Structure formats: structure tokens, C-alpha cells
Amino acid sequence: MVHVSNLGFMRDASGSRVAQACELFNGHEFAAVKLVQERLLGRFHETPFRDLVVLAGFGRFGQTVLDQLQQGAAGRFDHVVIIDQNATRNARSFADLVGFDGAYERSVIDGDLIDPAVWQRVGAITADHGHDPVVILGSGDDGTNLHAAVRIRRQHPGAYVIVRSFGASPFTAEIAEESGVHAFDLAGLIENGMPDAWF
């Protein structure tokens, strides 16, 4: 078994001799599949409208989540807002390696996740959409994710907010519960997403 951290490269290498002799996998893909199946599909089915999804953090994990949304929740959302310090560059990379599905609108915002100006722009998009968003805070900085989640929940009390941490954290779980935010840890999702056959 060979872990390949870049989803696009894993797909490019899938026809290689190494891929034929080994099983290539991407841990973020395991986690994203679990996140979409266990946390997002239920929300999408509950809402009578197509959701607006905010991906706050669009590195390897955020890109993999969008890929899984396109594969497993097509038609359940109609607008995706991408936020990252390098959102434009990362969106270009995603377009090249994976590809955006044309079934939804897309907004790309370069900026810091705790910058109020960023969330003002998101608020304007949400107001146009007319419904509370689904917000996935999945940057590589656990503290920033939690800080932003608490702020967003105050500003958008009806939003469905999911916050990522790398490992299990009782502190994050407690703050998330008090704030009405859904917390998950990446390591746990990766472990739970591994095929039973491996064990």
C-alpha cells in the first residue's frame, strides 16, 4: 500500500507499474468520503433547497472534499464558496488536476479565515442565495478553524458549521458543542475510512 498525498498525482499514477503492483491511496480521500457520507448528505437531504457550501481552507483536504461532493452529492448544492490564503491558485490547480463540475456556481475568495472582510463577502453571497450556508472549516491550522467556527456561528446562527482538527481534541469538542458547531478530527476519519480488508 502506498500513500500518495496529492489526489491529482495519485490519479495520474494510477496506470503506472507501481500502481499495478501496489494499492495507491490518499488519506484525505478516505476522510472526505466519510465526511460527505456521515455529516453532509444528511444535511442536504433535510433541506428542501439546494445548499450553498463554503469551503474555508482549500488545500489538499478542502480540494478532496469538493471532489467527493461532486461525486457523492451532485445536485444537492448549487453554489460553492472557496476561501483560502491562496484560493485562486489552489482553484486553478483543482481545475487542472480534478476539474470543477459545471452544475453549480463558484466564488473564490483569497483571504484569511479570521478576517471579518472575508466573511462580509460570504454574507453578501449568502444573502443573495437566501439560505443559511453549510460551512466546512478545514484549513491546516486547528486554532484558526475553531476561532473562525465560533465567529461564524455567532454571525450566522442558522448555518451548519463543521470544524476540522487534525487529532481528537477534548477542548475542541467542548467548545464546538457549546457553540452548536459539529467537530471532527481528520485522523479519526482517515482511520475509519480505511477498507476492512486491510485489517
C-alpha positions in Angstrom: 0.0 0.0 0.0 1.4 3.4 -1.0 0.1 6.7 0.4 0.0 9.5 -2.2 -0.8 12.8 -0.6 -1.7 14.6 -3.9 -5.0 13.5 -5.3 -4.3 14.6 -8.8 -0.9 12.9 -8.9 -2.5 9.7 -7.5 -4.9 9.7 -10.4 -2.0 10.4 -12.9 0.0 7.5 -11.4 -2.9 5.0 -11.4 -1.8 3.4 -14.7 1.8 3.0 -13.7 3.6 -0.3 -12.9 3.9 0.8 -9.3 0.1 1.2 -9.1 -0.4 -2.3 -10.6 1.9 -3.9 -8.0 0.6 -1.8 -5.1 -2.6 -0.2 -3.8 -2.4 3.6 -4.0 -4.4 5.5 -1.5 -5.0 9.0 -0.3 -5.8 9.6 3.4 -7.6 12.8 2.7 -9.8 10.9 0.2 -10.8 8.4 3.0 -11.6 11.3 5.3 -13.5 13.3 2.7 -15.7 10.2 1.8 -16.6 9.7 5.4 -17.3 13.4 6.0 -19.6 13.7 3.0 -21.4 10.4 3.8 -21.7 10.9 7.6 -22.0 14.7 8.0 -23.2 16.3 4.8 -25.6 14.1 2.9 -28.0 14.1 5.9 -28.0 17.9 6.0 -28.5 18.0 2.2 -31.5 15.6 2.4 -33.1 17.7 5.3 -33.1 20.9 3.3 -35.8 21.4 0.6 -33.4 23.7 -1.3 -30.0 23.2 -2.9 -27.4 24.3 -0.3 -24.6 26.9 -0.5 -21.4 25.3 0.6 -18.4 27.3 2.0 -15.1 25.5 1.9 -12.9 27.6 4.2 -9.4 26.2 3.6 -8.8 24.8 0.1 -5.6 22.9 0.4 -5.3 19.2 -0.2 -8.2 18.3 2.2 -10.6 21.0 1.0 -10.0 20.1 -2.6 -10.6 16.4 -1.8 -13.9 17.3 0.0 -15.0 19.2 -3.1 -14.1 16.2 -5.3 -16.2 14.0 -3.1 -19.1 16.5 -3.1 -19.1 16.4 -6.8 -19.1 12.6 -6.9 -21.4 11.8 -4.0 -23.7 14.8 -3.6 -24.2 16.1 -7.1 -27.4 18.1 -7.4 -27.6 18.8 -3.6 -25.8 22.1 -3.7 -25.9 25.0 -6.2 -23.0 27.3 -5.1 -19.6 26.7 -3.6 -17.6 29.5 -2.0 -13.8 28.7 -1.7 -11.8 30.6 0.8 -8.1 30.3 1.3 -5.0 32.5 1.5 -4.2 31.0 -1.9 -7.7 30.3 -3.1 -7.3 31.5 -6.7 -4.1 29.5 -7.2 -5.5 26.4 -5.5 -8.7 26.6 -7.5 -6.6 26.7 -10.7 -4.8 23.6 -9.6 -8.0 21.9 -8.8 -9.5 22.8 -12.2 -6.4 21.4 -13.9 -6.0 18.1 -11.8 -9.6 17.2 -10.9 -11.9 19.6 -12.7 -14.9 21.7 -11.5 -18.3 20.3 -12.2 -20.4 22.8 -14.1 -23.6 22.0 -12.2 -23.0 24.8 -9.5 -21.9 28.4 -9.2 -18.4 29.1 -7.8 -17.0 32.0 -5.9 -13.3 32.2 -5.0 -12.1 34.5 -2.2 -8.4 35.0 -1.3 -8.0 35.9 2.3 -7.5 34.9 5.9 -10.2 32.8 7.6 -10.5 35.1 10.5 -10.6 38.3 8.5 -14.0 39.9 9.1 -13.9 41.3 5.5 -13.8 37.8 4.1 -17.0 36.8 6.0 -18.7 40.0 5.0 -18.2 38.9 1.4 -19.6 35.5 2.3 -22.5 37.1 4.0 -23.4 39.0 0.8 -23.3 35.8 -1.2 -25.4 34.0 1.4 -27.9 36.9 1.3 -28.2 36.5 -2.4 -28.7 32.8 -2.1 -31.4 33.2 0.5 -30.5 30.3 2.8 -28.1 29.6 5.7 -24.9 28.0 4.4 -23.0 24.8 5.1 -19.6 25.9 6.3 -16.6 23.5 6.4 -13.6 24.9 8.2 -10.8 22.7 7.0 -7.6 24.7 7.0 -4.4 23.2 8.2 -4.5 25.3 11.4 -6.7 23.8 14.1 -6.8 27.0 16.2 -7.8 29.2 13.2 -10.6 26.7 12.3 -12.1 26.7 15.8 -11.8 30.5 16.1 -13.5 31.1 12.8 -16.2 28.5 13.6 -17.2 30.3 16.8 -17.4 33.6 15.0 -19.4 32.3 12.1 -21.9 30.6 14.4 -22.5 33.9 16.1 -22.9 35.8 12.8 -24.9 33.1 11.1 -26.8 31.2 13.8 -28.7 29.1 11.3 -25.6 27.9 9.5 -24.5 24.3 9.5 -20.9 24.6 10.6 -18.3 21.8 10.6 -14.9 22.3 12.1 -11.8 20.2 11.5 -9.0 19.4 13.8 -6.1 17.1 13.0 -6.4 14.8 16.0 -9.1 14.3 18.6 -9.2 17.2 21.0 -11.5 17.3 24.1 -11.1 21.1 24.1 -12.2 21.5 20.5 -15.1 19.1 21.1 -16.3 21.0 24.2 -16.1 24.5 22.5 -17.8 23.1 19.4 -20.6 21.6 21.4 -21.2 24.8 23.4 -21.2 26.8 20.1 -23.5 24.5 18.2 -20.7 23.5 15.8 -20.0 20.0 14.5 -16.4 18.9 15.1 -14.5 16.1 13.5 -10.9 15.0 13.6 -9.0 14.2 10.4 -7.0 11.4 11.9 -10.2 9.6 13.1 -11.9 10.0 9.7 -8.8 8.6 7.9 -8.7 5.6 10.2 -12.4 4.9 9.9 -12.2 5.2 6.2 -9.6 2.5 5.7 -11.0 -0.6 4.0 -11.8 -3.5 6.3 -9.8 -5.8 4.0 -6.6 -4.0 5.1 -7.0 -5.4 8.6 
